[in-house]
């Protein structure tokens, strides 16, 4: 299996998201526009975290969420390699990882999904102030009740020049590692280690290079068991 020809990635790269964002991706390409709903999330999280009179320690779910929210607000990459830098579009070397991302994040974005989870908690705690914050950040009323619609975007023949590693480094180093693991993988199978290899797009992938799939999981707890149905 050849991973690249030094100009293009010869294996597909994948992006997990929500069907809500497909019109934008079809129109502008993958990474062509950053969703407005997501771009407002950092300020939304700041407002929620700094809200006077709301003690997160009284809610077990918020206590669990707080370390993640703190990293999101700081826009950090942790020592363990978890990336909380937002503002770009990321693609996975592994289809499995992209599917897990899409099915784990109800709104197709980790940042938006976590922000909405905290906002929902405020609606339970203080509906009046929650509504004020939702209106301030232009959160449309139906968003909170939107059903999950996970989709997979497959990008083919992606130019290496428009990629960085997930941490923002030169993509070629990671592509070389992918090739090394592929050479050791029997029967041309995708190495499991690819699940941990992701890239940041620094320019859009045109829509003509993309395919789209609805994701159907057999259960909510087993996201590794899924089927794909192509979206025309």
N, C-alpha and C positions, 0 to 999 in steps of 0.2 A: 504494500500500500504506500503510494507516494503522497505525502502530506502537502508538499508545495513544489513549485517549479522555480522558486526564487522571486517570482513576480506575483503569483496568485496562490491562495490556499485551495488545494485541489479536493479537499473534503468539505462537506457542508458545515457551516456554523449555524448555531441556533439561538433564537431569542424567545423567551417565554413572556407572555403578556395577557391582556384581556381583549376580547373582541371589541370592547368599547373604543380601543385605539386603532383598530384596523383601518378605518377610513383615512386617518392621518398618515399611516404607514403606506397605504396604497397611493396616496396622493403625493407624498414628499419623499418616499423611500424610508428605509429603516435608519433612524437617526437623523432624519431630515428636519423634524421639529420636535421640541420637548413639550409634552402635554402641559397645558396651563394648570390643570388640576394638581399635577405633581409639583410644578415649579413653585406653587404657593405653600407647599407643605412645611418647609423649614420655619417660616414665620408662624404658621399655624401651630407647629409643635412648640415653638418658643412661647407663644401666647398661652397655650394649655399648661405648659410646665411651670410658668411663672404666675399663674392665676392665684390671686390672693384668696386665702380661706379654703383652699382645696388640698387636703393632705392625702397624697397618693399612698402613704404607708397604711392607710385604713382599708385599702382594697388589695386583696391578694393578687389579682390579675395585673394591676398596675405595678405592684412591687416586682413582679416577674418581668414586665415590659421595660421598667425604668432603665436598666443598664443598656439595653438596645437603643432606647430613645436618646439617652445621653450621648452615645456614639454617633447617632444620626445627626444630632444637633451640632456636634463637634466636627462632623465630616471627616472621620478618621479612618485609617486602615490599622486594625489592631495587630499586636505582635503575633497573634495566631493566624493572620492573613485574611481576616474577615474585612471586607471592603464596605465602608459606609460613606464613601465619596459618591455624591449624587450630582446629577447635572448632565451626564453623558448617557450613551446607550451602550449596553454590554451584550456580548454574544458568548455563547458557551461552545466549547469543543464537543461536548457530549449532549446528545438529545435528551438523555435521562435527566441531566441537571436542569436543562431548560424546562422540561415538563414539571419537575419538582418545584421549580421557582413559580411557574404559572399557576399550579394547583395549590401552592401554599400561600399565595397572596391573592386574596379575593378580588382586589381591584387591578391586578396585573402589574402592580408596582409595589415593592417592599415599603418604600417611603410612604406612599399614599395609604397603603393598607394599614400600616401601624398608626399613622396619624388619625385615620378614621376610627380605629379601635379605641384610641384615647378619647376622641370626640364623642363616641358612643357612650363611653363611661361617664363623661360629663353630662350628657343628656339624662343618664340615670340619676346622677347626683344633683344637678341643678339645670333643669330644662330651659329656663329663661336665659341664663348666661350662655348655655350651649348654643341656643338659637342666635344670640347676638354674635357669637364668634363665628358661627357658620355663615351668617349673612356678611360679616366683615370680610371673610375670605372667599366669598362667592361660591360656597359649597351648594350645589343645586340640591333641592329637597329630595329628589328621587335617588341620589347617590347612595345614601345610607341604606336603602332597601334594595339596591341593585343585586340581582343574582349573579353568582360567579359564572363567568364565561371564559374559561382558560383556552388560549390558543397558542400554537407553536408557529413561529416564523422560521423558515429555512432559507438561509442565504448561501448562494452558490458562487464559486469563482470570485471570492472576495479578494481584492487587491491587498497585498501585504502592506503597502504604503499607507493604507487608511486604518491600520490597526496599531494599538499599543497593548501591552500586557494589562491585566486588570489593575495592577499597581501603578501603571503609567510608564513602564519601562519599554525598551525596544522589543517589538513583537517577535523578531526573528529568533531570539534566544529561546522563547517558549515554543515556537514552531519546531526548532531543532530538537527540543526535548520530546515533543509529540512524536517526531519521526523516530527517535531512539526507542521509545516505548512501543511504537507500532511495529518496528523491526523485530522486537522480542515477542510480540503477541502471536500466538498460533492461529493458523487458519484465517488470517486477515481480519480477525475480530477487533472491534474497537476496545482499546485497553481501558480498564476501569479507572486508571489514574487520570485519564482524560476528563473524568467528572470534575476534577479540581482545576482545570485549565480553561481560563476565560480571557476574553479580550474586550478592550474598550474601542468603540468606533470613533475615529477623529474626523470622519467625513461620511455622508450618507451612502448606503447601499441602494442603488436604484431599484425601483419596484419590479423591473423586468427580470431581476436576478433573484426574486423572492418567490417562495411558495408558502401557502398558509394552510394550517390544519386545526380543526377542532380537536380538543383533547377529551377523551372519555376514559375516566378511571373506573375500575371495577368496584372500588370502595374508597371511602374518605381516608381510611387509615393506611391503605396500601397504594401509594402513589407510584410505585415501581411497576405496577401491573396496569397498563393502559393501552388504548388503541387510538389511532389517528385517523381522521376523516378529512380528506382534502377539501378546502373551501375554494370554489371556482373563482 
